[in-house]
């Protein structure tokens, strides 16, 4: 049994390629606005949502791709758990931006969407 919200259920019902693109867009948005001085709660909400999107996407991927997404999810969880320390560090915000951009590109490659 799952406890998905309506938004999560709707996301899960999308084709895999749509879910992958939505996840990539989340990372692109996170990477772009992390360095813009946006309220940290806005970025944290994208982190939370992306963790769920990964969970709802990895279900339908091959083992290697699902493992790769799980590694991304682990990093998101680290940031989430240590958010106050992460957000106050310039180096951490740069890391969030850089990794987010790389993840978006990698997810698009995995989905067969060439950027």
Backbone as ProteinMPNN parsed JSONL, in Angstrom:
{"seq_chain_A": "XXXXXXXXXXXXXXXXXXXXXXXXXXXXXXXXXXXXXXXXXXXXXXXXXXXXXXXXXXXXXXXXXXXXXXXXXXXXXXXXXXXXXXXXXXXXXXXXXXXXXXXXXXXXXXXXXXX", "coords_chain_A": {"N_chain_A": [[0.837, -1.177, 0.0], [0.472, 2.257, -0.745], [1.163, 5.633, 0.263], [0.752, 7.872, -1.312], [0.478, 11.266, -2.379], [-2.021, 13.156, -4.163], [-0.738, 14.596, -6.191], [1.648, 13.151, -6.413], [0.676, 10.67, -7.233], [-0.411, 11.387, -9.692], [1.957, 12.174, -10.993], [3.284, 9.684, -11.049], [1.675, 8.296, -12.803], [2.35, 9.287, -15.26], [4.086, 8.828, -18.409], [7.276, 7.165, -18.514], [9.327, 8.653, -19.793], [8.333, 11.245, -19.552], [8.305, 11.569, -16.787], [11.059, 11.404, -16.295], [11.953, 13.675, -17.672], [10.655, 15.668, -16.223], [11.921, 15.396, -13.754], [14.536, 16.05, -14.537], [14.071, 18.731, -15.22], [13.455, 19.762, -12.701], [15.99, 19.585, -11.5], [17.458, 21.301, -13.161], [16.185, 23.729, -12.621], [16.723, 23.922, -9.874], [19.517, 24.074, -9.925], [19.853, 26.498, -11.268], [18.617, 28.461, -9.663], [19.802, 28.271, -7.186], [22.086, 29.807, -6.739], [21.096, 32.335, -6.833], [20.302, 33.651, -4.566], [17.85, 32.969, -3.586], [15.126, 32.256, -1.378], [15.97, 29.858, 1.037], [14.103, 27.853, 1.656], [12.647, 27.497, -0.666], [14.42, 26.155, -2.382], [14.871, 23.892, -0.835], [12.349, 22.727, -0.94], [12.294, 21.878, -3.604], [14.311, 19.983, -3.459], [13.108, 18.107, -1.715], [10.862, 17.35, -3.272], [12.149, 16.284, -5.514], [13.422, 14.052, -4.442], [11.221, 12.395, -3.98], [10.237, 12.181, -6.603], [12.337, 10.775, -7.774], [12.091, 8.33, -6.45], [9.617, 7.511, -7.461], [10.205, 7.185, -10.08], [12.418, 5.524, -10.434], [11.42, 3.003, -10.048], [10.643, 1.977, -12.491], [12.902, 1.644, -14.008], [15.919, 0.158, -15.402], [18.228, -1.858, -13.503], [20.837, -0.679, -13.243], [20.424, 2.022, -13.968], [18.488, 2.729, -12.077], [20.023, 2.429, -9.776], [21.869, 4.481, -10.165], [20.168, 6.714, -9.976], [19.447, 6.346, -7.324], [21.829, 6.976, -6.049], [21.957, 9.697, -6.524], [19.701, 10.444, -5.097], [20.566, 9.826, -2.527], [22.506, 11.832, -2.113], [20.869, 14.089, -2.227], [19.374, 13.579, 0.071], [21.349, 13.835, 2.035], [21.907, 16.582, 1.84], [19.385, 17.526, 2.569], [19.047, 16.604, 5.237], [21.099, 17.994, 6.505], [20.497, 20.679, 6.086], [20.601, 23.405, 7.057], [23.353, 23.857, 7.596], [24.343, 23.27, 5.078], [23.154, 25.193, 3.395], [24.204, 27.6, 4.35], [26.802, 27.615, 3.571], [28.924, 28.819, 1.11], [30.426, 27.24, -0.636], [29.003, 24.846, -0.572], [26.558, 25.625, -1.727], [27.433, 26.22, -4.294], [28.231, 23.656, -5.016], [25.722, 22.358, -4.993], [24.482, 23.68, -7.128], [26.195, 23.011, -9.292], [26.193, 20.148, -9.288], [23.456, 19.7, -9.648], [22.979, 20.672, -12.237], [24.577, 18.88, -13.693], [23.299, 16.465, -13.045], [20.787, 16.853, -14.229], [21.487, 16.852, -16.944], [22.514, 14.235, -17.14], [20.282, 12.664, -16.503], [18.624, 13.29, -18.621], [20.16, 12.176, -20.66], [19.964, 9.482, -19.911], [17.284, 9.112, -20.374], [17.185, 9.317, -23.03], [16.947, 11.75, -24.162], [18.407, 14.166, -25.888], [20.502, 16.821, -25.157]], "CA_chain_A": [[0.0, 0.0, 0.0], [1.247, 3.486, -0.763], [0.56, 6.821, 0.839], [1.08, 8.947, -2.233], [-0.446, 12.383, -2.522], [-2.631, 13.218, -5.488], [0.3, 15.049, -7.125], [2.57, 12.036, -6.612], [-0.036, 9.672, -8.036], [-0.468, 11.939, -11.044], [3.315, 12.063, -11.523], [3.563, 8.256, -11.27], [0.884, 7.833, -13.951], [2.958, 9.78, -16.499], [5.066, 7.954, -19.067], [8.615, 7.237, -17.936], [10.069, 9.762, -20.392], [7.796, 12.485, -18.982], [8.812, 11.644, -15.41], [12.494, 11.706, -16.354], [12.11, 15.074, -18.063], [10.226, 16.506, -15.086], [13.013, 15.325, -12.788], [15.627, 16.863, -15.095], [13.686, 20.14, -15.096], [13.628, 20.117, -11.288], [17.413, 19.809, -11.246], [17.865, 22.526, -13.863], [15.658, 24.859, -11.846], [17.476, 23.977, -8.62], [20.854, 24.555, -10.241], [19.818, 27.89, -11.693], [18.213, 29.421, -8.633], [20.568, 28.106, -5.948], [23.053, 30.894, -6.582], [20.401, 33.607, -6.995], [19.895, 34.205, -3.28], [16.454, 32.628, -3.349], [14.871, 31.737, -0.035], [16.417, 28.47, 1.134], [12.958, 26.941, 1.692], [12.264, 27.198, -2.054], [15.336, 25.126, -2.863], [14.616, 22.686, -0.044], [11.13, 22.105, -1.467], [12.681, 21.165, -4.826], [15.055, 18.805, -2.987], [12.118, 17.139, -1.219], [10.074, 16.857, -4.396], [13.019, 15.475, -6.37], [13.609, 12.76, -3.784], [10.014, 11.616, -4.244], [10.209, 11.898, -8.041], [13.303, 9.698, -8.024], [11.464, 7.099, -5.955], [8.51, 7.149, -8.35], [10.745, 6.958, -11.42], [13.361, 4.4, -10.401], [10.633, 1.769, -10.069], [10.486, 1.493, -13.863], [14.192, 1.675, -14.704], [16.795, -0.996, -15.233], [18.937, -1.835, -12.223], [21.945, 0.278, -13.25], [19.876, 3.384, -13.966], [17.857, 2.929, -10.774], [21.122, 2.61, -8.821], [22.399, 5.822, -10.383], [19.22, 7.652, -9.363], [19.532, 6.177, -5.87], [23.005, 7.727, -5.593], [21.535, 11.112, -6.524], [18.778, 10.586, -3.982], [21.372, 9.838, -1.291], [23.092, 13.161, -1.954], [19.762, 14.984, -1.874], [19.038, 13.32, 1.473], [22.402, 14.447, 2.861], [21.634, 18.023, 1.876], [18.14, 17.735, 3.297], [19.282, 16.389, 6.661], [22.033, 19.009, 7.005], [20.156, 21.819, 5.256], [21.071, 24.69, 7.589], [24.787, 23.943, 7.361], [24.562, 23.24, 3.63], [22.737, 26.449, 2.775], [25.028, 28.727, 4.783], [28.14, 27.486, 2.982], [29.027, 29.192, -0.308], [30.933, 26.082, -1.376], [27.907, 23.88, -0.698], [25.598, 26.14, -2.703], [28.052, 26.015, -5.612], [28.138, 22.216, -5.274], [24.328, 22.072, -5.337], [24.242, 24.185, -8.481], [26.986, 22.232, -10.248], [25.681, 18.781, -9.359], [22.1, 19.736, -10.198], [23.098, 20.812, -13.693], [25.111, 17.611, -14.204], [22.257, 15.454, -12.908], [19.77, 17.108, -15.253], [22.033, 16.36, -18.208], [22.627, 12.776, -17.079], [18.936, 12.101, -16.547], [18.17, 13.421, -20.015], [20.863, 11.141, -21.427], [19.354, 8.206, -19.554], [15.955, 9.069, -20.972], [17.314, 9.397, -24.479], [16.682, 13.121, -24.591], [19.707, 14.778, -26.088], [20.517, 18.273, -24.935]], "C_chain_A": [[0.883, 1.241, 0.0], [0.453, 4.614, -0.132], [0.874, 8.035, -0.023], [0.019, 10.034, -2.199], [-1.045, 12.332, -3.922], [-1.595, 13.631, -6.529], [1.285, 13.926, -7.433], [1.938, 10.936, -7.466], [-0.112, 10.119, -9.486], [0.895, 11.822, -11.717], [3.611, 10.614, -11.908], [2.825, 7.72, -12.488], [1.419, 8.336, -15.293], [3.873, 8.722, -17.098], [6.431, 8.176, -18.43], [9.399, 8.425, -18.495], [9.606, 11.106, -19.841], [8.295, 12.659, -17.552], [10.289, 12.006, -15.39], [12.715, 13.177, -16.717], [11.702, 16.011, -16.929], [11.302, 16.535, -14.002], [14.194, 16.163, -13.264], [15.31, 18.349, -14.964], [13.803, 20.622, -13.653], [15.096, 20.448, -11.004], [17.927, 21.054, -11.956], [17.414, 23.766, -13.097], [16.447, 25.032, -10.548], [18.873, 24.534, -8.866], [20.881, 26.027, -10.575], [19.521, 28.845, -10.545], [18.989, 29.307, -7.329], [21.492, 29.291, -5.695], [22.416, 32.283, -6.669], [19.946, 34.235, -5.686], [18.427, 33.985, -2.965], [16.314, 32.135, -1.91], [15.251, 30.261, 0.022], [15.263, 27.465, 1.157], [12.495, 26.574, 0.291], [13.129, 26.086, -2.628], [15.07, 23.816, -2.129], [13.353, 21.976, -0.524], [11.421, 21.341, -2.756], [13.456, 19.898, -4.466], [14.075, 17.729, -2.541], [11.34, 16.508, -2.375], [10.908, 15.931, -5.283], [13.282, 14.107, -5.759], [12.415, 11.845, -4.047], [9.946, 11.234, -5.717], [11.181, 10.779, -8.4], [12.699, 8.36, -7.613], [10.402, 6.594, -6.928], [8.96, 6.883, -9.774], [11.616, 5.707, -11.45], [12.655, 3.05, -10.479], [10.634, 1.134, -11.463], [11.783, 1.48, -14.666], [14.94, 0.362, -14.536], [17.618, -0.798, -13.962], [20.04, -0.782, -12.19], [21.451, 1.72, -13.196], [19.21, 3.7, -12.631], [18.911, 3.159, -9.694], [21.703, 4.018, -8.943], [21.472, 6.879, -9.779], [19.255, 7.554, -7.839], [20.726, 6.931, -5.298], [22.699, 9.227, -5.544], [20.621, 11.36, -5.329], [19.512, 10.606, -2.639], [21.976, 11.205, -1.047], [22.017, 14.183, -1.591], [19.383, 14.822, -0.405], [20.078, 13.914, 2.413], [22.163, 15.953, 2.979], [20.405, 18.322, 2.725], [18.361, 17.652, 4.808], [20.147, 17.5, 7.266], [21.769, 20.367, 6.34], [20.709, 23.143, 5.781], [22.563, 24.885, 7.339], [25.087, 24.038, 5.862], [24.273, 24.609, 3.027], [23.65, 27.613, 3.164], [26.439, 28.692, 4.211], [28.112, 27.844, 1.497], [29.47, 27.997, -1.149], [29.829, 25.043, -1.578], [26.873, 24.348, -1.711], [26.145, 26.002, -4.124], [27.979, 24.538, -5.99], [26.717, 21.828, -5.679], [24.052, 22.49, -6.777], [24.938, 23.326, -9.528], [26.44, 20.82, -10.409], [24.281, 18.739, -9.973], [22.12, 19.827, -11.714], [23.583, 19.49, -14.309], [24.055, 16.511, -14.137], [21.175, 15.619, -13.973], [20.243, 16.568, -16.598], [22.087, 14.84, -18.232], [21.254, 12.11, -17.176], [18.366, 12.202, -17.961], [18.881, 12.409, -20.909], [20.236, 9.779, -21.174], [18.003, 8.034, -20.251], [16.006, 9.121, -22.5], [16.981, 10.761, -25.032], [18.02, 13.815, -24.704], [19.611, 16.286, -25.968], [21.575, 18.94, -25.768]], "O_chain_A": [[1.918, 1.274, 0.665], [-0.771, 4.548, -0.014], [1.221, 9.098, 0.49], [-1.169, 9.766, -2.017], [-0.61, 11.545, -4.762], [-1.571, 13.08, -7.629], [1.709, 13.764, -8.577], [2.599, 10.348, -8.321], [0.098, 9.322, -10.401], [0.984, 11.419, -12.877], [4.136, 10.358, -12.992], [3.299, 6.789, -13.138], [0.991, 7.863, -16.346], [4.369, 7.839, -16.398], [6.706, 9.241, -17.877], [10.068, 9.13, -17.739], [10.419, 12.017, -19.682], [8.664, 13.762, -17.148], [10.724, 12.816, -14.571], [13.569, 13.842, -16.131], [12.346, 17.038, -16.708], [11.56, 17.58, -13.405], [14.787, 16.903, -12.479], [16.191, 19.141, -14.63], [14.204, 21.76, -13.407], [15.407, 21.449, -10.358], [18.749, 21.785, -11.404], [18.168, 24.728, -12.948], [16.795, 26.151, -10.17], [19.356, 25.37, -8.102], [21.822, 26.733, -10.212], [20.111, 29.923, -10.465], [18.849, 30.161, -6.454], [21.655, 29.722, -4.554], [23.115, 33.292, -6.588], [19.266, 35.261, -5.704], [17.831, 34.72, -2.178], [17.276, 31.658, -1.308], [14.881, 29.497, -0.869], [15.436, 26.329, 0.714], [12.004, 25.467, 0.071], [12.623, 25.178, -3.287], [15.048, 22.75, -2.745], [13.296, 20.747, -0.515], [10.857, 20.27, -2.979], [13.276, 18.858, -5.1], [14.194, 16.571, -2.941], [11.184, 15.289, -2.443], [10.412, 14.904, -5.748], [13.357, 13.11, -6.477], [12.587, 10.654, -4.307], [9.633, 10.09, -6.048], [10.874, 9.931, -9.239], [12.79, 7.377, -8.349], [10.303, 5.394, -7.185], [8.175, 6.403, -10.592], [11.548, 4.922, -12.396], [13.241, 2.065, -10.93], [10.627, -0.089, -11.598], [11.752, 1.32, -15.886], [14.636, -0.438, -13.651], [17.688, 0.306, -13.421], [20.165, -0.06, -11.201], [21.999, 2.542, -12.462], [19.349, 4.807, -12.11], [18.72, 3.986, -8.802], [21.992, 4.666, -7.937], [21.935, 7.826, -9.144], [19.109, 8.561, -7.145], [20.653, 7.466, -4.191], [23.134, 9.93, -4.632], [20.755, 12.368, -4.635], [19.115, 11.325, -1.722], [21.969, 11.698, 0.081], [22.239, 15.045, -0.74], [19.105, 15.805, 0.283], [19.731, 14.44, 3.47], [22.211, 16.521, 4.07], [20.401, 19.27, 3.509], [17.918, 18.52, 5.56], [19.94, 17.893, 8.414], [22.706, 21.116, 6.063], [21.24, 23.931, 4.998], [22.987, 25.961, 6.916], [25.967, 24.787, 5.437], [25.065, 25.123, 2.237], [23.843, 28.528, 2.363], [27.19, 29.656, 4.361], [27.367, 27.246, 0.721], [28.951, 27.771, -2.242], [29.739, 24.431, -2.642], [26.361, 23.537, -2.483], [25.394, 25.699, -5.052], [27.7, 24.2, -7.141], [26.534, 21.049, -6.615], [23.458, 21.737, -7.548], [24.335, 22.957, -10.536], [26.246, 20.347, -11.529], [23.968, 17.828, -10.74], [21.362, 19.135, -12.395], [23.054, 19.044, -15.327], [23.93, 15.713, -15.066], [20.706, 14.637, -14.548], [19.487, 15.904, -17.308], [21.743, 14.224, -19.24], [21.098, 11.101, -17.863], [17.698, 11.281, -18.431], [18.269, 11.845, -21.816], [20.004, 9.012, -22.108], [17.64, 6.932, -20.662], [14.982, 8.984, -23.169], [16.757, 10.916, -26.233], [18.695, 14.026, -23.696], [18.765, 16.933, -26.585], [21.729, 20.16, -25.708]]}, "name": "protein", "num_of_chains": 1, "seq": "XXXXXXXXXXXXXXXXXXXXXXXXXXXXXXXXXXXXXXXXXXXXXXXXXXXXXXXXXXXXXXXXXXXXXXXXXXXXXXXXXXXXXXXXXXXXXXXXXXXXXXXXXXXXXXXXXXX"}
